[in-house]
């Protein structure tokens, strides 16, 4: 986002309250959007462009053209509606709602309004003319039989599907591509001369040349043949294209990175604090290739001095460059099994910026003094030059500190004293974490182990040892210190925020807990400490997994935002992401703000303002969700592939989710999830109780509840749809059964009394 330059104000009426802002942004300023909306709202009838030009005092050809472009943009964004006579009005004057389309795999969809409000149901017939993620204008037509608002699409404001990846089929002389993304329910027609040489069954990318219409399917041209359906690595190629992940570096970026060498230039170290003698070390996973952070700790009177040194990416990635623009576009690195789509080119991510051992590297340093209660008593930031004294894995660090392995301690004997101080400090920080009530969910992450020809050998849990947790606490401390530093200097910032849980979800949670004889303190406004206390209370219970899952699902997702509302889960009032600028763009923005302060500049002179941070927050939150969705798709594909030769085999599993259409079961030890459809649950009708997270049989009163252990048989694997179907076995021995008692209503009588 470029810093704007002030220009002369010409041709604007004085009554436009935003005239100065428009003059700063544009060479030939035009009336602001806000002022145009005020003028149209004040009119009794829709106004055409000529009428608006007269009201606004625009009488030049250049001004008329600028007004035309602005009205088109406002119409595209849903701020205005243009009728058939070419007159403009606000959307709500026509009772229209602009928003984004969210498609469902079953063909229907919803409009999510631009302004807060109830989602609008769109029938399959309405969805025939649009793709998932298009922006449209909808008129409310009433309510459907379930009481939901229902609407008709009046106008498509913005088409957001340009390319689609899917499987190419040629049947009866007709070419179609079936999209891999199940939210895109249209088959794409492909003319014979634009098949790109694709063969039946291959995976291809098509460029959409004709969007869907009322009486026409979308049409595309094959622009890339990815290969055979089951080719090794195909799941990642599909995920990248399905989620539109940038993976090619623009030519301008290639030109810019050509000037970087493999070593830090001598002049770049001038004026920086020399930390090369300080025994900083990196502690990361075995497979890590880019090292963002290094740590050092020593005992000081009254506590500890902790140094967290972070790769100084902002020195190399400057504003208003192609490299910065592409880093912003990507938003973050994306980590697939055995493959990474980096935010920065490898010359930086694995080279100049990475804190590799025994080489000079530029760094941004957070120096903290921490007391015996785990509180940061003071902190400061430094531009430094460092040299990592060792690259340790989590396993090696744990061998030194937890297992006290003699061979490993001897190998790193010069580093052991400061590593032991780090471990002592970790214990203090963990105690402080518990005291303030940060939430700790026990979840299981998994890793896919590949064998020859990229065939999956097994899926294994990732075990977090104390070394993982030690580094996590150091990074949290540095992130808190960075947030406080920016707030103290009143800098525009992008905070990592985690909102309090929604009161409706808490109400449902309290109802669920009440059924188990439990409650969450705080009623509808619980604190993180209330969550943490309950998690501690249920530890060791047979239904601990169930309670953990329901508590976790009651919380919102963390995101990036310029308003500092705090981080609920970590129980911190001030929090930013500072420690991973190689792989996260928000961290790079934080580094730029810190450097701005260290250079002696004022907040008002910073390149970015609050509005810029709002845009960055929306974008980076989106790219984070996009990365999560893409990696989940690839992993689901791989898990389905792993199960293809296991049809007919039986496993024990745990019910991981309960829905109205069945139960999802995660297999123990291999961590693969599949569905037992409600029709396969036995000779009964089952009713879904969302408050209790169970299905209950109408006749038998048998219950299938979140967290129950069941035995299942693998019945079917659908690789295209990433679905695995199970069938229950040994029902009587492994399932919870609710017995009818005198005076207790059955599911059927409860349903009739509603």
ChimeraX attribute file (.defattr): number of C-alpha atoms within 10 A of each C-alpha:
attribute: neighborCount
match mode: 1-to-1
recipient: residues
	/A:1	14
	/A:2	10
	/A:3	12
	/A:4	11
	/A:5	10
	/A:6	13
	/A:7	16
	/A:8	13
	/A:9	18
	/A:10	12
	/A:11	18
	/A:12	21
	/A:13	15
	/A:14	10
	/A:15	10
	/A:16	18
	/A:17	13
	/A:18	15
	/A:19	20
	/A:20	17
	/A:21	14
	/A:22	22
	/A:23	22
	/A:24	16
	/A:25	14
	/A:26	15
	/A:27	14
	/A:28	17
	/A:29	22
	/A:30	26
	/A:31	25
	/A:32	20
	/A:33	17
	/A:34	12
	/A:35	16
	/A:36	21
	/A:37	16
	/A:38	13
	/A:39	15
	/A:40	19
	/A:41	15
	/A:42	9
	/A:43	10
	/A:44	8
	/A:45	12
	/A:46	19
	/A:47	20
	/A:48	16
	/A:49	15
	/A:50	15
	/A:51	12
	/A:52	18
	/A:53	18
	/A:54	10
	/A:55	13
	/A:56	21
	/A:57	14
	/A:58	20
	/A:59	12
	/A:60	11
	/A:61	9
	/A:62	12
	/A:63	19
	/A:64	17
	/A:65	12
	/A:66	17
	/A:67	23
	/A:68	15
	/A:69	12
	/A:70	17
	/A:71	20
	/A:72	15
	/A:73	15
	/A:74	18
	/A:75	21
	/A:76	19
	/A:77	18
	/A:78	23
	/A:79	19
	/A:80	25
	/A:81	26
	/A:82	17
	/A:83	13
	/A:84	6
	/A:85	9
	/A:86	11
	/A:87	17
	/A:88	21
	/A:89	23
	/A:90	20
	/A:91	19
	/A:92	13
	/A:93	12
	/A:94	13
	/A:95	10
	/A:96	22
	/A:97	24
	/A:98	29
	/A:99	24
	/A:100	21
	/A:101	24
	/A:102	21
	/A:103	23
	/A:104	17
	/A:105	12
	/A:106	11
	/A:107	18
	/A:108	18
	/A:109	23
	/A:110	21
	/A:111	27
	/A:112	21
	/A:113	19
	/A:114	14
	/A:115	9
	/A:116	7
	/A:117	9
	/A:118	11
	/A:119	19
	/A:120	25
	/A:121	23
	/A:122	24
	/A:123	17
	/A:124	15
	/A:125	12
	/A:126	18
	/A:127	25
	/A:128	20
	/A:129	18
	/A:130	26
	/A:131	22
	/A:132	22
	/A:133	19
	/A:134	18
	/A:135	26
	/A:136	26
	/A:137	26
	/A:138	23
	/A:139	19
	/A:140	16
	/A:141	11
	/A:142	14
	/A:143	13
	/A:144	12
	/A:145	8
	/A:146	6
	/A:147	8
	/A:148	13
	/A:149	18
	/A:150	20
	/A:151	24
	/A:152	20
	/A:153	20
	/A:154	15
	/A:155	16
	/A:156	18
	/A:157	20
	/A:158	17
	/A:159	14
	/A:160	13
	/A:161	16
	/A:162	13
	/A:163	18
	/A:164	25
	/A:165	27
	/A:166	25
	/A:167	25
	/A:168	27
	/A:169	20
	/A:170	16
	/A:171	9
	/A:172	6
	/A:173	8
	/A:174	11
	/A:175	19
	/A:176	22
	/A:177	29
	/A:178	21
	/A:179	23
	/A:180	21
	/A:181	20
	/A:182	17
	/A:183	18
	/A:184	22
	/A:185	22
	/A:186	20
	/A:187	17
	/A:188	25
	/A:189	22
	/A:190	25
	/A:191	13
	/A:192	13
	/A:193	9
	/A:194	14
	/A:195	22
	/A:196	16
	/A:197	12
	/A:198	21
	/A:199	16
	/A:200	15
	/A:201	15
	/A:202	18
	/A:203	28
	/A:204	29
	/A:205	24
	/A:206	27
	/A:207	18
	/A:208	19
	/A:209	13
	/A:210	15
	/A:211	17
	/A:212	19
	/A:213	13
	/A:214	11
	/A:215	7
	/A:216	12
	/A:217	16
	/A:218	19
	/A:219	19
	/A:220	24
	/A:221	23
	/A:222	23
	/A:223	16
	/A:224	16
	/A:225	19
	/A:226	18
	/A:227	17
	/A:228	15
	/A:229	18
	/A:230	12
	/A:231	13
	/A:232	13
	/A:233	15
	/A:234	18
	/A:235	21
	/A:236	21
	/A:237	15
	/A:238	25
	/A:239	24
	/A:240	23
	/A:241	20
	/A:242	20
	/A:243	19
	/A:244	17
	/A:245	17
	/A:246	17
	/A:247	13
	/A:248	8
	/A:249	13
	/A:250	12
	/A:251	9
	/A:252	12
	/A:253	18
	/A:254	13
	/A:255	11
	/A:256	13
	/A:257	17
	/A:258	9
	/A:259	7
	/A:260	14
	/A:261	12
	/A:262	10
	/A:263	12
	/A:264	17
	/A:265	13
	/A:266	8
	/A:267	7
	/A:268	12
	/A:269	18
	/A:270	11
	/A:271	10
	/A:272	15
	/A:273	16
	/A:274	15
	/A:275	19
	/A:276	17
	/A:277	10
	/A:278	15
	/A:279	19
	/A:280	26
	/A:281	24
	/A:282	23
	/A:283	23
	/A:284	23
	/A:285	14
	/A:286	12
	/A:287	8
	/A:288	10
	/A:289	15
	/A:290	21
	/A:291	24
	/A:292	25
	/A:293	28
	/A:294	30
	/A:295	24
	/A:296	21
	/A:297	25
	/A:298	17
	/A:299	16
	/A:300	12
	/A:301	7
	/A:302	10
	/A:303	19
	/A:304	21
	/A:305	22
	/A:306	25
	/A:307	23
	/A:308	24
	/A:309	31
	/A:310	31
	/A:311	30
	/A:312	29
	/A:313	26
	/A:314	23
	/A:315	17
	/A:316	15
	/A:317	20
	/A:318	14
	/A:319	16
	/A:320	11
	/A:321	14
	/A:322	20
	/A:323	24
	/A:324	21
	/A:325	16
	/A:326	19
	/A:327	24
	/A:328	22
	/A:329	16
	/A:330	25
	/A:331	26
	/A:332	26
	/A:333	20
	/A:334	22
	/A:335	14
	/A:336	20
	/A:337	15
	/A:338	11
	/A:339	10
	/A:340	12
	/A:341	19
	/A:342	22
	/A:343	26
	/A:344	28
	/A:345	18
	/A:346	15
	/A:347	15
	/A:348	20
	/A:349	23
	/A:350	19
	/A:351	20
	/A:352	23
	/A:353	29
	/A:354	25
	/A:355	33
	/A:356	23
	/A:357	18
	/A:358	13
	/A:359	15
	/A:360	20
	/A:361	27
	/A:362	30
	/A:363	30
	/A:364	27
	/A:365	26
	/A:366	23
	/A:367	20
	/A:368	23
	/A:369	21
	/A:370	23
	/A:371	19
	/A:372	13
	/A:373	13
	/A:374	21
	/A:375	15
	/A:376	19
	/A:377	10
	/A:378	12
	/A:379	18
	/A:380	13
	/A:381	21
	/A:382	16
	/A:383	21
	/A:384	22
	/A:385	24
	/A:386	29
	/A:387	23
	/A:388	24
	/A:389	22
	/A:390	18
	/A:391	20
	/A:392	17
	/A:393	18
	/A:394	22
	/A:395	20
	/A:396	21
	/A:397	28
	/A:398	20
	/A:399	17
	/A:400	24
	/A:401	21
	/A:402	15
	/A:403	13
	/A:404	12
	/A:405	14
	/A:406	11
	/A:407	11
	/A:408	17
	/A:409	18
	/A:410	12
	/A:411	11
	/A:412	17
	/A:413	13
	/A:414	12
	/A:415	18
	/A:416	17
	/A:417	13
	/A:418	18
	/A:419	23
	/A:420	17
	/A:421	19
	/A:422	25
	/A:423	21
	/A:424	16
	/A:425	27
	/A:426	21
	/A:427	17
	/A:428	19
	/A:429	23
	/A:430	15
	/A:431	14
	/A:432	16
	/A:433	19
	/A:434	15
	/A:435	14
	/A:436	14
	/A:437	21
	/A:438	23
	/A:439	23
	/A:440	17
	/A:441	15
	/A:442	11
	/A:443	10
	/A:444	11
	/A:445	11
	/A:446	13
	/A:447	13
	/A:448	18
	/A:449	14
	/A:450	14
	/A:451	10
	/A:452	7
	/A:453	9
	/A:454	12
	/A:455	13
	/A:456	16
	/A:457	12
	/A:458	15
	/A:459	17
	/A:460	15
	/A:461	13
	/A:462	11
	/A:463	10
	/A:464	12
	/A:465	13
	/A:466	18
	/A:467	24
	/A:468	18
	/A:469	15
	/A:470	22
	/A:471	22
	/A:472	12
	/A:473	19
	/A:474	23
	/A:475	21
	/A:476	19
	/A:477	21
	/A:478	28
	/A:479	23
	/A:480	18
	/A:481	24
	/A:482	26
	/A:483	24
	/A:484	17
	/A:485	19
	/A:486	20
	/A:487	14
	/A:488	9
	/A:489	13
	/A:490	12
	/A:491	23
	/A:492	24
	/A:493	27
	/A:494	30
	/A:495	27
	/A:496	26
	/A:497	26
	/A:498	23
	/A:499	15
	/A:500	20
	/A:501	20
	/A:502	13
	/A:503	14
	/A:504	11
	/A:505	17
	/A:506	21
	/A:507	16
	/A:508	17
	/A:509	21
	/A:510	20
	/A:511	16
	/A:512	19
	/A:513	18
	/A:514	13
	/A:515	11
	/A:516	12
	/A:517	8
	/A:518	14
	/A:519	16
	/A:520	21
	/A:521	15
	/A:522	12
	/A:523	13
	/A:524	17
	/A:525	15
	/A:526	15
	/A:527	21
	/A:528	21
	/A:529	22
	/A:530	19
	/A:531	23
	/A:532	20
	/A:533	17
	/A:534	18
	/A:535	20
	/A:536	13
	/A:537	12
	/A:538	15
	/A:539	13
	/A:540	10
	/A:541	10
	/A:542	11
	/A:543	14
	/A:544	16
	/A:545	22
	/A:546	19
	/A:547	21
	/A:548	20
	/A:549	17
	/A:550	19
	/A:551	20
	/A:552	14
	/A:553	12
	/A:554	18
	/A:555	17
	/A:556	15
	/A:557	14
	/A:558	14
	/A:559	19
	/A:560	26
	/A:561	23
	/A:562	21
	/A:563	16
	/A:564	19
	/A:565	17
	/A:566	19
	/A:567	22
	/A:568	22
	/A:569	25
	/A:570	19
	/A:571	20
	/A:572	19
	/A:573	14
	/A:574	21
	/A:575	26
	/A:576	27
	/A:577	26
	/A:578	28
	/A:579	29
	/A:580	21
	/A:581	26
	/A:582	29
	/A:583	24
	/A:584	25
	/A:585	26
	/A:586	28
	/A:587	24
	/A:588	27
	/A:589	23
	/A:590	26
	/A:591	24
	/A:592	22
	/A:593	25
	/A:594	23
	/A:595	19
	/A:596	17
	/A:597	18
	/A:598	13
	/A:599	8
	/A:600	8
	/A:601	12
	/A:602	13
	/A:603	17
	/A:604	11
	/A:605	10
	/A:606	15
	/A:607	16
	/A:608	21
	/A:609	16
	/A:610	15
	/A:611	11
	/A:612	17
	/A:613	22
	/A:614	18
	/A:615	16
	/A:616	23
	/A:617	22
	/A:618	14
	/A:619	17
	/A:620	24
	/A:621	20
	/A:622	15
	/A:623	23
	/A:624	19
	/A:625	13
	/A:626	19
	/A:627	24
	/A:628	14
	/A:629	15
	/A:630	25
	/A:631	20
	/A:632	14
	/A:633	22
	/A:634	21
	/A:635	20
	/A:636	20
	/A:637	22
	/A:638	21
	/A:639	24
	/A:640	22
	/A:641	19
	/A:642	18
	/A:643	18
	/A:644	14
	/A:645	11
	/A:646	14
	/A:647	15
	/A:648	13
	/A:649	12
	/A:650	17
	/A:651	18
	/A:652	17
	/A:653	23
	/A:654	23
	/A:655	24
	/A:656	21
	/A:657	20
	/A:658	23
	/A:659	17
	/A:660	15
	/A:661	15
	/A:662	21
	/A:663	24
	/A:664	22
	/A:665	29
	/A:666	23
	/A:667	21
	/A:668	13
	/A:669	13
	/A:670	17
	/A:671	19
	/A:672	17
	/A:673	22
	/A:674	25
	/A:675	23
	/A:676	23
	/A:677	17
	/A:678	18
	/A:679	12
	/A:680	13
	/A:681	20
	/A:682	14
	/A:683	10
	/A:684	16
	/A:685	17
	/A:686	26
	/A:687	21
	/A:688	19
	/A:689	14
	/A:690	13
	/A:691	15
	/A:692	19
	/A:693	20
	/A:694	24
	/A:695	26
	/A:696	23
	/A:697	22
	/A:698	18
	/A:699	13
	/A:700	18
	/A:701	21
	/A:702	24
	/A:703	21
	/A:704	25
	/A:705	22
	/A:706	25
	/A:707	25
	/A:708	20
	/A:709	21
	/A:710	23
	/A:711	20
	/A:712	26
	/A:713	18
	/A:714	22
	/A:715	17
	/A:716	18
	/A:717	22
	/A:718	14
	/A:719	18
	/A:720	16
	/A:721	13
	/A:722	19
	/A:723	17
	/A:724	23
	/A:725	19
	/A:726	27
	/A:727	19
	/A:728	21
	/A:729	16
	/A:730	10
	/A:731	15
	/A:732	10
	/A:733	11
	/A:734	13
	/A:735	17
	/A:736	16
	/A:737	16
	/A:738	14
	/A:739	12
	/A:740	12
	/A:741	8
	/A:742	6
	/A:743	6
	/A:744	10
	/A:745	12
	/A:746	18
	/A:747	18
	/A:748	16
	/A:749	11
	/A:750	11
	/A:751	11
	/A:752	7
	/A:753	7
	/A:754	5
